[in-house]
Amino acid sequence: MSLPLSLAYALQKVSGYSTNYFRLETTNQDTATNNSTITLNLPSNVLINLKSLSMHCEAQANEENITVGTTGDFLRTMLPNGIEKLISRVDITAGGIQITSGCNGYSTIATVLDNLQTTLNKEISYQRVLQNQEIEVTDLNYYKTFRPFIIQEFRSFIGESAPSYLDTSLLPQIQLRFQLHGPEIMGAVQNSLGLGNGLTDDGQQSLISGGRFTLRKLYFTIETITFSNGVYDSAVDAKLKRDGYLEIPFKNYYSFTSSHDGMNKSTRFSLSSQSIDEIYAVQRIGDYQTKSRGLVQIDNKIGPTYIPSYFDFKSGRLGSAQFNVNNMYIPNYRNDALGYFNSMCVAKADQYMTKCGCKVNSFEDWVNHYFTFMVRLNMPSDMGVRSMSGLDSRGLNTMMYLETSEGTNTTENLLTNNEVFVFCACTSVLRVGVGRMIELIV
């Protein structure tokens, strides 16, 4: 019988360890605006902590108000709640070889996962201080001046790989490219309507044509570590000699979009992957490329009071919905809006834990602003991405559908012109061999 840790005398010692932190400059520019691309090369021949990578910047919305029509009306623009929502796409390459899927809709994926996985105590501390998770509306001119922000959490290979400490001497040069959004993700208040009352048609079009955000003083920081006694290098060399390669599993995301004119619909998508772990889908108003509705007010008990309309995910008077994967229905019954909240809890496998939860704190918020279809296809594991148990769809003509039907609850607005955004979380593996040879297994 072993003793519990509270009674055991034990010490885990790591010898020769040291750490430091470095500033990294972008390769192309230290300023960016709508639809710009930020490029960063990770340092070579060093052991880096990928999870420590942080993007530092100062950000500003429109410095001047945007004129609406000819009546003297105007818009005040605002940055989204969460500065990471400015990022539309992230591409990661090593020696010119694409590592991640580079899926479009990075901001939506990050927002959905943040909504479902982040607890409120983190949102009202770390994220509010660093990332602007609560939009400032006490002073409507707040975002006209540059404000400092830091993005400290990234998805996919940067923040969701194992190990998170990566020896870059084993790989070719790693480059990150961050593609920024246009004005559709910005918040706005129309002077004639007031805060939280939407925008007129002219106001919506004015935001798309004149909305602008600017980033300046861009740079990144990262933690590096060293082992002076050679233990790490010896272990890596032994692994390479024995197996011929190292395996780095990480989360990879693939996205699909489909436009519809009602809730009685079927959204089709297909994917070939060695491990499809989870499927997510959200619905939003679909004409955001030509009309942006500015800020949406939500009745949160705790958390943000206003969010940009682009990140307003609605159930749309959902009656029932079901995923179909290779002619197998998941779940095996038609699920309603509250049922999908329960499915999300089961998929996270944390409902029996005391330190669990997400950002949603009322049923009304769930169906009107945070609603997400989610099913899990893999087995939960404390090993994270090191445990691969999802659906293997390689070599199959895998067809998947999300089928929804309209309900009768008239307290929810029916989604007519809507976009369904589906994304699949998969486990991919980067194999690293001798001589910086790499192979990607998706």
LUMSE-548563 format. One record per residue (C-alpha): residue number from 0; residue in one letter; x, y, z. Coordinates in nm, 2 decimals. Example, Ala and Ser with C-alpha at 12.3 -4.5 7.8 and 13.67 -1.06 7.14 Angstrom:
# LUMSE-548563
i,aa,x,y,z
0,A,1.23,-0.45,0.78
1,S,1.37,-0.11,0.71
//
This chain:
# LUMSE-548563
i,aa,x,y,z
0,M,0.00,0.00,0.00
1,S,0.14,0.34,-0.10
2,L,0.11,0.65,0.12
3,P,-0.10,0.95,0.02
4,L,0.10,1.26,-0.09
5,S,0.00,1.44,0.23
6,L,0.20,1.18,0.43
7,A,0.48,1.10,0.18
8,Y,0.83,1.25,0.19
9,A,0.91,1.29,-0.17
10,L,1.10,1.53,-0.40
11,Q,1.12,1.54,-0.78
12,K,1.44,1.71,-0.88
13,V,1.53,1.85,-1.22
14,S,1.90,1.93,-1.25
15,G,2.06,2.19,-1.48
16,Y,1.73,2.37,-1.56
17,S,1.72,2.74,-1.64
18,T,1.47,2.97,-1.81
19,N,1.45,3.31,-1.97
20,Y,1.21,3.52,-2.17
21,F,1.27,3.69,-2.50
22,R,1.11,3.95,-2.72
23,L,1.04,3.86,-3.08
24,E,0.99,4.11,-3.36
25,T,0.76,4.05,-3.66
26,T,0.92,4.00,-4.00
27,N,0.70,4.24,-4.20
28,Q,0.57,4.53,-3.99
29,D,0.49,4.66,-3.64
30,T,0.15,4.80,-3.74
31,A,-0.15,4.64,-3.89
32,T,-0.51,4.72,-3.98
33,N,-0.82,4.56,-4.15
34,N,-0.73,4.25,-4.35
35,S,-0.36,4.28,-4.28
36,T,-0.12,3.99,-4.23
37,I,0.12,3.97,-3.93
38,T,0.42,3.73,-3.99
39,L,0.65,3.59,-3.72
40,N,0.94,3.35,-3.73
41,L,0.99,3.15,-3.42
42,P,1.35,3.13,-3.29
43,S,1.57,2.85,-3.42
44,N,1.79,2.61,-3.23
45,V,1.63,2.67,-2.89
46,L,1.39,2.49,-2.66
47,I,1.07,2.71,-2.64
48,N,0.75,2.70,-2.45
49,L,0.49,2.73,-2.71
50,K,0.21,2.80,-2.46
51,S,0.40,3.11,-2.34
52,L,0.39,3.28,-2.68
53,S,0.21,3.61,-2.64
54,M,0.13,3.89,-2.89
55,H,0.16,4.24,-2.75
56,C,0.01,4.55,-2.92
57,E,-0.17,4.87,-2.88
58,A,-0.51,4.88,-3.05
59,Q,-0.75,5.15,-3.16
60,A,-1.09,5.16,-3.33
61,N,-1.19,5.45,-3.55
62,E,-1.03,5.77,-3.43
63,E,-1.32,5.98,-3.57
64,N,-1.69,5.90,-3.57
65,I,-1.84,5.75,-3.89
66,T,-2.11,5.97,-4.06
67,V,-2.44,5.80,-4.12
68,G,-2.66,5.95,-4.40
69,T,-2.71,6.32,-4.43
70,T,-2.90,6.39,-4.11
71,G,-2.59,6.44,-3.88
72,D,-2.62,6.10,-3.73
73,F,-2.30,5.90,-3.66
74,L,-2.14,5.58,-3.53
75,R,-1.89,5.53,-3.25
76,T,-1.69,5.21,-3.32
77,M,-1.55,4.97,-3.06
78,L,-1.30,4.68,-3.05
79,P,-1.46,4.33,-2.99
80,N,-1.48,4.18,-2.65
81,G,-1.15,3.98,-2.67
82,I,-0.88,4.12,-2.89
83,E,-0.80,3.78,-3.02
84,K,-1.13,3.81,-3.22
85,L,-0.95,4.03,-3.46
86,I,-0.77,3.72,-3.61
87,S,-0.94,3.56,-3.90
88,R,-0.69,3.29,-3.99
89,V,-0.37,3.14,-3.86
90,D,-0.12,2.96,-4.08
91,I,0.17,2.77,-3.94
92,T,0.45,2.64,-4.17
93,A,0.78,2.47,-4.11
94,G,1.03,2.50,-4.40
95,G,0.74,2.60,-4.62
96,I,0.53,2.29,-4.53
97,Q,0.18,2.36,-4.39
98,I,0.15,2.22,-4.04
99,T,-0.20,2.34,-3.94
100,S,-0.51,2.33,-4.16
101,G,-0.51,2.71,-4.18
102,C,-0.89,2.70,-4.16
103,N,-1.08,3.02,-4.21
104,G,-1.29,3.14,-3.91
105,Y,-1.02,3.13,-3.64
106,S,-1.19,3.39,-3.44
107,T,-1.52,3.20,-3.44
108,I,-1.34,2.88,-3.34
109,A,-1.15,3.05,-3.06
110,T,-1.47,3.22,-2.94
111,V,-1.68,2.91,-2.93
112,L,-1.41,2.71,-2.74
113,D,-1.36,3.01,-2.51
114,N,-1.73,3.03,-2.44
115,L,-1.76,2.66,-2.36
116,Q,-1.42,2.58,-2.19
117,T,-1.33,2.90,-2.00
118,T,-1.47,2.95,-1.65
119,L,-1.60,3.28,-1.54
120,N,-1.33,3.34,-1.28
121,K,-1.07,3.34,-1.56
122,E,-1.28,3.57,-1.78
123,I,-1.33,3.84,-1.51
124,S,-0.96,3.84,-1.41
125,Y,-0.69,3.74,-1.67
126,Q,-0.90,3.80,-1.98
127,R,-1.05,4.13,-1.88
128,V,-0.71,4.27,-1.78
129,L,-0.52,4.15,-2.09
130,Q,-0.77,4.09,-2.37
131,N,-1.06,4.34,-2.33
132,Q,-1.32,4.07,-2.25
133,E,-1.56,4.34,-2.12
134,I,-1.64,4.61,-2.37
135,E,-1.61,4.96,-2.21
136,V,-1.93,5.15,-2.27
137,T,-1.93,5.40,-1.98
138,D,-1.71,5.62,-2.20
139,L,-1.82,5.57,-2.56
140,N,-1.50,5.74,-2.69
141,Y,-1.28,5.49,-2.50
142,Y,-1.16,5.31,-2.81
143,K,-1.07,5.62,-3.00
144,T,-0.73,5.62,-2.83
145,F,-0.47,5.34,-2.84
146,R,-0.50,5.09,-2.56
147,P,-0.25,4.82,-2.47
148,F,-0.36,4.45,-2.50
149,I,-0.19,4.11,-2.49
150,I,-0.31,3.79,-2.66
151,Q,-0.17,3.51,-2.44
152,E,-0.37,3.21,-2.56
153,F,-0.37,3.05,-2.91
154,R,-0.54,2.74,-3.05
155,S,-0.41,2.45,-3.25
156,F,-0.03,2.38,-3.28
157,I,0.07,2.68,-3.07
158,G,-0.13,2.62,-2.76
159,E,-0.26,2.26,-2.80
160,S,0.04,2.04,-2.88
161,A,0.22,1.78,-2.67
162,P,0.48,1.84,-2.56
163,S,0.43,2.21,-2.53
164,Y,0.80,2.26,-2.50
165,L,0.94,2.23,-2.85
166,D,1.30,2.20,-2.95
167,T,1.32,2.41,-3.27
168,S,1.66,2.27,-3.36
169,L,1.48,1.95,-3.47
170,L,1.25,2.13,-3.72
171,P,1.29,2.36,-4.02
172,Q,1.22,2.73,-3.97
173,I,0.87,2.77,-3.82
174,Q,0.67,3.07,-3.94
175,L,0.33,3.20,-3.81
176,R,0.10,3.41,-4.02
177,F,-0.20,3.59,-3.86
178,Q,-0.46,3.72,-4.11
179,L,-0.68,3.99,-3.96
180,H,-1.05,4.04,-4.00
181,G,-1.23,4.33,-4.17
182,P,-1.48,4.56,-3.99
183,E,-1.75,4.30,-3.95
184,I,-1.62,4.19,-3.61
185,M,-1.63,4.54,-3.46
186,G,-1.89,4.68,-3.22
187,A,-2.07,5.01,-3.28
188,V,-2.32,5.25,-3.13
189,Q,-2.54,5.47,-3.34
190,N,-2.59,5.81,-3.18
191,S,-2.96,5.84,-3.28
192,L,-3.05,5.50,-3.14
193,G,-2.83,5.47,-2.83
194,L,-2.64,5.19,-2.67
195,G,-2.76,4.83,-2.73
196,N,-3.04,4.92,-2.97
197,G,-2.88,4.80,-3.29
198,L,-2.81,5.00,-3.61
199,T,-3.03,5.13,-3.89
200,D,-2.98,4.99,-4.24
201,D,-2.77,5.29,-4.33
202,G,-2.57,5.25,-4.00
203,Q,-2.50,4.88,-4.08
204,Q,-2.37,4.96,-4.42
205,S,-2.17,5.26,-4.29
206,L,-1.99,5.03,-4.04
207,I,-1.89,4.79,-4.31
208,S,-1.77,5.06,-4.54
209,G,-1.60,5.29,-4.28
210,G,-1.52,5.06,-3.98
211,R,-1.15,5.04,-3.91
212,F,-0.92,4.91,-3.64
213,T,-0.54,4.97,-3.61
214,L,-0.27,4.78,-3.42
215,R,0.07,4.93,-3.35
216,K,0.38,4.85,-3.15
217,L,0.34,4.48,-3.24
218,Y,0.58,4.23,-3.10
219,F,0.58,3.89,-2.94
220,T,0.73,3.73,-2.63
221,I,0.82,3.37,-2.55
222,E,0.98,3.16,-2.28
223,T,1.29,2.95,-2.35
224,I,1.45,2.68,-2.13
225,T,1.79,2.50,-2.12
226,F,1.93,2.19,-1.95
227,S,2.30,2.23,-1.88
228,N,2.36,1.86,-1.80
229,G,2.27,1.72,-2.14
230,V,1.99,1.49,-2.01
231,Y,1.73,1.63,-2.25
232,D,1.95,1.60,-2.56
233,S,2.05,1.25,-2.47
234,A,1.69,1.14,-2.43
235,V,1.59,1.29,-2.76
236,D,1.88,1.13,-2.94
237,A,1.80,0.80,-2.79
238,K,1.43,0.83,-2.90
239,L,1.53,0.92,-3.26
240,K,1.78,0.63,-3.28
241,R,1.52,0.38,-3.15
242,D,1.21,0.49,-3.34
243,G,1.35,0.70,-3.63
244,Y,1.12,0.99,-3.55
245,L,0.95,1.19,-3.28
246,E,0.57,1.24,-3.27
247,I,0.41,1.57,-3.18
248,P,0.03,1.54,-3.16
249,F,-0.18,1.86,-3.17
250,K,-0.53,1.98,-3.22
251,N,-0.61,2.07,-3.57
252,Y,-0.93,2.25,-3.68
253,Y,-1.13,2.22,-4.01
254,S,-1.42,2.46,-4.08
255,F,-1.72,2.46,-4.31
256,T,-1.98,2.72,-4.38
257,S,-2.33,2.70,-4.54
258,S,-2.60,2.96,-4.60
259,H,-2.97,2.90,-4.54
260,D,-3.30,3.08,-4.54
261,G,-3.47,2.91,-4.25
262,M,-3.44,2.66,-3.97
263,N,-3.57,2.35,-4.16
264,K,-3.23,2.27,-4.32
265,S,-2.95,2.02,-4.36
266,T,-2.59,2.13,-4.36
267,R,-2.35,1.89,-4.53
268,F,-1.98,1.86,-4.48
269,S,-1.71,1.60,-4.53
270,L,-1.37,1.54,-4.37
271,S,-1.09,1.28,-4.39
272,S,-0.89,1.26,-4.07
273,Q,-0.72,0.99,-3.85
274,S,-0.91,1.12,-3.54
275,I,-1.22,1.34,-3.55
276,D,-1.26,1.43,-3.18
277,E,-1.55,1.68,-3.16
278,I,-1.79,1.85,-3.39
279,Y,-1.92,2.20,-3.32
280,A,-2.17,2.42,-3.51
281,V,-2.30,2.77,-3.45
282,Q,-2.56,2.98,-3.63
283,R,-2.55,3.36,-3.69
284,I,-2.72,3.62,-3.91
285,G,-2.57,3.56,-4.25
286,D,-2.54,3.91,-4.42
287,Y,-2.25,4.03,-4.20
288,Q,-2.03,4.10,-4.51
289,T,-2.26,4.38,-4.62
290,K,-2.44,4.47,-4.29
291,S,-2.29,4.47,-3.94
292,R,-2.54,4.52,-3.66
293,G,-2.28,4.66,-3.42
294,L,-2.33,4.57,-3.05
295,V,-2.57,4.32,-2.91
296,Q,-2.68,4.35,-2.55
297,I,-2.71,4.03,-2.35
298,D,-2.86,3.98,-2.00
299,N,-2.56,3.82,-1.84
300,K,-2.56,3.77,-1.46
301,I,-2.18,3.76,-1.47
302,G,-1.97,3.83,-1.78
303,P,-1.99,4.07,-2.07
304,T,-2.29,4.29,-2.12
305,Y,-2.23,4.36,-2.49
306,I,-2.08,4.16,-2.77
307,P,-2.04,4.23,-3.15
308,S,-2.32,4.08,-3.36
309,Y,-2.07,3.87,-3.55
310,F,-2.02,3.66,-3.24
311,D,-2.39,3.64,-3.15
312,F,-2.47,3.27,-3.18
313,K,-2.84,3.19,-3.18
314,S,-3.06,2.88,-3.16
315,G,-3.30,3.06,-3.40
316,R,-3.62,2.90,-3.26
317,L,-3.47,2.56,-3.28
318,G,-3.72,2.27,-3.25
319,S,-3.47,1.98,-3.27
320,A,-3.14,1.89,-3.43
321,Q,-2.92,1.59,-3.49
322,F,-2.58,1.51,-3.65
323,N,-2.56,1.24,-3.91
324,V,-2.22,1.08,-3.95
325,N,-2.20,0.81,-4.21
326,N,-2.57,0.74,-4.18
327,M,-2.54,0.70,-3.80
328,Y,-2.73,0.96,-3.60
329,I,-2.54,1.13,-3.31
330,P,-2.70,1.16,-3.06
331,N,-2.95,0.88,-3.14
332,Y,-3.24,1.11,-3.07
333,R,-3.36,1.45,-3.17
334,N,-3.20,1.70,-2.93
335,D,-3.35,2.04,-2.84
336,A,-3.16,2.36,-2.73
337,L,-3.13,2.27,-2.36
338,G,-3.04,1.92,-2.45
339,Y,-2.74,2.05,-2.64
340,F,-2.62,2.23,-2.33
341,N,-2.63,1.90,-2.15
342,S,-2.45,1.73,-2.44
343,M,-2.18,1.99,-2.42
344,C,-2.13,1.92,-2.05
345,V,-2.11,1.55,-2.12
346,A,-1.87,1.61,-2.40
347,K,-1.64,1.81,-2.18
348,A,-1.67,1.52,-1.92
349,D,-1.65,1.77,-1.63
350,Q,-2.00,1.77,-1.49
351,Y,-1.90,1.58,-1.18
352,M,-1.61,1.81,-1.10
353,T,-1.64,2.10,-0.86
354,K,-1.41,2.33,-1.06
355,C,-1.59,2.32,-1.39
356,G,-1.83,2.53,-1.60
357,C,-1.82,2.77,-1.88
358,K,-1.92,3.13,-1.96
359,V,-2.29,3.07,-2.00
360,N,-2.49,3.14,-1.69
361,S,-2.85,3.15,-1.79
362,F,-3.08,2.95,-2.03
363,E,-3.18,3.27,-2.21
364,D,-2.81,3.36,-2.28
365,W,-2.76,3.01,-2.41
366,V,-3.04,3.00,-2.66
367,N,-3.00,3.37,-2.77
368,H,-2.63,3.44,-2.77
369,Y,-2.41,3.14,-2.70
370,F,-2.59,2.85,-2.86
371,T,-2.36,2.58,-2.99
372,F,-2.43,2.23,-3.13
373,M,-2.16,2.00,-3.00
374,V,-2.10,1.62,-3.00
375,R,-1.79,1.43,-2.89
376,L,-1.66,1.13,-3.09
377,N,-1.35,1.04,-2.88
378,M,-1.29,0.91,-2.53
379,P,-1.21,1.17,-2.27
380,S,-0.85,1.13,-2.13
381,D,-0.62,1.30,-1.89
382,M,-0.35,1.26,-2.15
383,G,-0.51,1.52,-2.37
384,V,-0.39,1.51,-2.74
385,R,-0.16,1.22,-2.65
386,S,-0.46,1.00,-2.64
387,M,-0.60,0.94,-2.99
388,S,-0.94,0.77,-2.99
389,G,-1.16,0.98,-3.23
390,L,-1.34,0.87,-3.55
391,D,-1.09,0.76,-3.82
392,S,-1.24,0.87,-4.15
393,R,-0.94,0.82,-4.38
394,G,-1.01,0.62,-4.69
395,L,-1.38,0.65,-4.64
396,N,-1.64,0.86,-4.83
397,T,-1.73,1.02,-4.50
398,M,-2.05,1.23,-4.53
399,M,-2.17,1.43,-4.23
400,Y,-2.48,1.64,-4.19
401,L,-2.63,1.87,-3.93
402,E,-3.01,1.84,-3.96
403,T,-3.23,2.10,-3.78
404,S,-3.60,2.17,-3.77
405,E,-3.80,2.48,-3.66
406,G,-3.97,2.49,-3.32
407,T,-4.27,2.67,-3.19
408,N,-4.11,2.89,-2.92
409,T,-4.21,3.24,-3.03
410,T,-4.00,3.40,-2.75
411,E,-3.70,3.33,-2.97
412,N,-3.64,3.51,-3.30
413,L,-3.66,3.28,-3.60
414,L,-3.33,3.27,-3.80
415,T,-3.42,3.32,-4.17
416,N,-3.11,3.45,-4.35
417,N,-2.85,3.26,-4.15
418,E,-2.50,3.11,-4.18
419,V,-2.41,2.78,-4.02
420,F,-2.05,2.76,-3.92
421,V,-1.93,2.40,-3.85
422,F,-1.58,2.31,-3.73
423,C,-1.43,1.98,-3.64
424,A,-1.16,1.94,-3.38
425,C,-0.92,1.67,-3.49
426,T,-0.59,1.52,-3.36
427,S,-0.30,1.55,-3.61
428,V,0.05,1.43,-3.57
429,L,0.37,1.60,-3.68
430,R,0.65,1.34,-3.72
431,V,1.00,1.48,-3.69
432,G,1.29,1.28,-3.81
433,V,1.67,1.31,-3.84
434,G,1.80,1.60,-4.04
435,R,1.50,1.82,-3.97
436,M,1.27,1.60,-4.19
437,I,0.90,1.63,-4.11
438,E,0.59,1.45,-4.20
439,L,0.23,1.56,-4.12
440,I,-0.04,1.29,-4.05
441,V,-0.38,1.45,-4.04
//
